[in-house]
């Protein structure tokens, strides 16, 4: 253990003296977590502008307009014609237009189908999706109300009229993300990715610095020529610091951004510990293939978004191409996010996610085995260079 603590002290000195490592390992996680997290503080959008053309101008068409405008999601922008509404949409002033056709009320009252047209700018996914779902609900609600009134006038009771109006009653209950907002979905995964990438980049750059500054052999000798002690001692600082960050995100950031932790804090801590250990090992392994710290930074900084995309978080895993699925299975991020989201959002446990936890442990052991072999090769090569001199 004496050699391990010696390496730990050496690592603390190196990080404290290197401004780039200090920034990425100790400041960046907190700054990024609050900066990027604050973007989704409101969770979802409100009052998306929708142009409306009412060519009917009747009581029911006005009721439909009022109901649309009364929702938290839609803000009606009156337009006199379709061409005017289209112009507003092309100029970005509205996200689409809603057209109420002539004879709208007449068709409804005569029990004929009344048509409305909804055109949306689908180049922006969230506004178009939110407008579509909200407008659909309002149209169904208004249509059902009109039909119920008609059946009441035919002498039916309230219960009979309701059954005729709505013969199939669907009890829809969204679980875990009850508000159905993009921010509630994205924030937990975003915080996990921030934790991972700052750790991965920092550890890889720190290990690359050993090669760049020709200190790898000294590092090996200071560990009593024991590669296991070498890896454990170097990992200890990063493990402790990022476990603190991970728990800080869970307690503070979750509270600030309104993210609920439905599962066990202990289960989450255990899975996070395995994940952090695997990322540290992967970071050292990646760093061992770079010769300069600057190049390591340049390459790994651009890995954040691709890693996030292939983990199956933004796009369902089964919808990814087979080659991408294979690559995703080689990243500890994929099994971790499955377990992490299950515990945080669905209240799952480790036993509920045992295959993913085992997957994560196997990857950690695999990276560790390859890293030990890689360090052995680097040390032998460094010894040959020293002896040749």
N, C-alpha and C positions, 0 to 999 in steps of 0.2 A: 504493500500500500504506500510505502514511502516513495517509490518511483512514480506511482500514480499521482500523488499530491504534488510532486516535483513538476510533473508535466502540466498539471492543472495551474500551478503558479506561473509557469512559463507561458501558458496560453492566455492567462489574465493579463500579463505584461504585454504580450504581443497585440491583443485586441485593444487595450487601453492606449497604446502608442500609435496604432494605425487608425487614422481618422476615418478612412473609408470603411473599414471593418466595424469600427465603433458605431458609425452612422447606420449601416445596414442591419447590424445585429441588435443594437440597443435602442435606437431612436426610431428607425423606419417602421417597425411593427406597430407602435403606438400611433405615430403620425398617420400612417396609411389607414389603420383601422378606423380612426375617427374621421379622416378626410373622405375616404371612399364610402364609409358607412353613412355619413351625413347626407350623401346624395339621395339615399333611399329612406331618409328619416320619416318622410310623410307616407311611406309605404306604397301609395297609389296616387293616380292622377284624379283630378276633379274638374268639372265644368269644361269638358272638351267642346270646342265650338262646332256646331252643326247647322248648316244653312237649311232653312225650311221654306218650301213653296206650297202655299195652300190655295189650290185652284177650286176648292169647293166652297169655302167660306161659310160653313154651316155650324150649328151648335156642336155636333159630334166632332167635326174636324178641329174646332177650337179647343174642345175638351182634350183631344189627342195631343195638340200642340202644348197645352198647359201641363199635361201629365209628363210629357217629354222634358219640358223645361224645369219641372219641379224635382226631377231626379238629381242626385248629387253629381252624376257623371256628365250630364249634357247641359250645354248652354246654347239655347236657340238663337240663331242669327237670321231674322226675317229676310226673305228675298222675294222679288216680284216675278222672277222667271227662272227657268232652268239654266239658261245661258248665263245669267248673272251669278247664280250659285256655282256653276262650273268655273267661272272666272275667279271667284273667291277661293275655290279649292285649288286651282292651278297656282294662284298667288300665295298660297299657304295661309290664308286668313281663316279658313275653316278646314276641318278634316273630312268633310263629305257633305252631302245634301240629302234631304228627305222630301219627297214629292208626294203630296196628297192629291189624288186625281179628282177631276170633276165628277159629280154624281156619287161621291163617296158616301154621304149620309143616305141618299136615296136608295142605293144598293143594299146598304146594311138594313134599313127599315123594311125593305121588301124581301129580306132573307136571301139576298144574292151576295156573292162574294165581292167584297170591296178591295181594290188593290191600292197599295202604296209602294213607292219605289225608294230604295235606300242605296245611294252610291257612296262608296268610301274610298279614301286614299289608303290603300293597303301597303304602300311602300313603308309606312310606319306601323309596325305590328300592334303595339299596345293600344294606341288610340282607336284604330279600326276595330280591333277585337272588343274593346270596352263599349264602343258605340253600338256595335252589332248586338251584343248580348243585352244591353240596356234597352235599345229600341225594340227588340223582339219581345222582351218582358212587358213593356208598356203597351205594345199593340195587342198582345194576348189579353192583358188585363182590361183594357178599354173594350175590346171586342167581346170579352166574356160579360162585362157589365151591361153592355147594350143587349146582348142575347138574354141575359137574366131578366132585364126590365121587360123585354118583349114577352117572355114566358109568364111573368107576373101578370101582365095585362091580359093574358089569355085565361086567367083564372087559376093558375097553378100556385101552390103554396111556396114558401121560401125554400123548403127542403127539396121539393119536386123541381122547382126552377133551377136550383143549384146543381142537382144531378143531371138535368138536361143540358145545362151550360158546361159543366165540367164532369163528364162521366168517368174520367180517369184522374184521380187525385194523386199526384206524385209528391211525396214528402222528401224534398231535396235538402240534404244536410252536408255541407262541405266540412270535412274533418281537418283538424290541425291548422290549416290556413283558412279560418272561417271568413275572413274579410276578402279572400280571393284576390289579394294584391301581390304585385310582382316583387315589391320590396320585402314582404314577409317571406317569400319563397327564396329570394336571392341572398339576403343578408347573412344567414348562418354559413352558407357555402363560401361567400365572399370573405368572411373573417377567417375561415379555415385556409383558404388559398393564400391570403396575406401572411398568415403564420407560416405556411409551408415555404413560400417563395423567398421570404426574407431569410429564413433559416437555411434553405438550400443554397442560395447565392452566397451568403456569408460563410458557411462552412466550406464550400467548394473553393472560394477565394482564399480562405485561411490556409487550406491545405496546399493550394497552388503556390502560396507565398513561401512555403517550406522548400519547394523545388526551385522557385525563382531565386531565392536568397541562398541556395546551396546549404540549407540547414537540415536536410532530411536525415543525413547520417548522424549528425549530433543529436537530433531528436530520437533516433533509434537507439543510440548509445545511452541516452539519459533514461530510457525505459528499461535498462538492464538487458537490452537486446531481446526484448520480449514484445512481439507485435501486438499481442492481446492487451498488454498494459499500455502500450503506445496509443492504441485506438480508444481504450476506455478512458485514459487520462485526458486525451484531447477532446473526447465527447462530453465529459462531465460538465464543463462550464456551459456549453450550449444546451445541454439537456435541462439543467437547473433553470437557466434563464428563460428558456422557451416554455417550460412547464408553468413558470410564473406568468408569462404572457398569456398562455392558453387559458389558465384559470382566471386571469384578469379579464380577458375577453368574455368569458362565460358569466362572470359576476357583474362587471361594470358595463361593458359594451352591450351585452344583452339587455341590461336594465335601461340604459340610455336610449337604445333603438327599439325598445318594446318587443324584444324577442323572448318568447317563453321557453324555459327549459322544462320539458314535460317528463323526461326520464331521470334516472339516478345520476346524481353528481359524481358518485364514486365510479360508476360504470363508464361515464364519459371521461373521467380522469385516467382510468386504466387504459382505455383505447387510445387516448391522446398520448400517453406515455409511450406506448408501442409505436405509434405513428411518428412521434418526434425522434425516437431512437432509429427508426428505419430511414427517416429523411437525413439525419446526421450521417449515417453510414453511406447512404447514396451520395450525399454531398461530397464526402471525402473521396469516394470512388470516382466521381466525375472530376473533381479537382485534381486527381492524380494524373489525368490525361492532358492537362494544360501546363504550359511552361511559363506563362506570365499571368499575373493576377488580373491585369487589365483585360486580357483576352477572355478570361473566365467570366468577368463581369459582363462583357459585351455579349457573349453568347447566352448566358443564363438569364439576363434581364429580359430577353425576348422569348423566353420559354413559358412565361406565366400564362398568357392567353391560350396558346396551343394546349398546354396541360389541362387547363380548365375546360376546354372544349371537348377533349377526348375522354374525360372521366365519366361521361354519361350523366352529368348534372344538368347541363343546359340542354342537351339533346338526349332522349332516352337511349340507354346502352344498346338495346336490341335494334334500334334504328340506325346505328353506326355501321359503316362498312366492315366486313370481317377483318380486314387488315388493321383497321383502326381499333377494333375490339381487342385484337391480340396485343397491340401496343399498349392499350389502356390497362390490360391485365398485368402488364409488367411495371406499372406505376403504383406505388403505395397509396397515392391519392384516391384511386378508384375504390378499393375496399374500405378505406377510411371514411370517405364521404358517405358511402352507403350506411355504415354503422353510425356515423356521427349524426346524420340527418334523422335516422330512425330514432336515436336516443333523444335528440333535441326536440324534434317536431312531433314525432308520433308516440313518444313515451316508451320506446322499445328498450330491451335489455341486451346484454352481451349474449345470452343464450338464444335470443331471437335472431341474432346476427352472427352466429357461430361460424358459418362458412366464410363470411367476409373477414372475421377476426383471424381465423386460421390462415386465410389467404395473405393477410397483412404480415403475420408472423413468418410465414414461409418466404415472402419477399425479403424481409429483414435478414433472415438467416442466409439467404442466397447472396444478398449484397455484402454481408459480412464475410462470407467465405471468399468471394471474388476480391474484396478489398484486401484481405490478408495476403492472398496470393499476389496481388498487384504490388503491395508494399514490399513484399519479399523480393520481387523482381527489381524494383527501384533501388532497394538497398544494395543488392548484389551489384547492380550496374554502377552505383556510386562508389562502392568499395573498389571495383576494378579501375575506375578513373583515379582514385586516390593512390592505389598501388602503382599505377602506371606513371604517376608523377614522381 
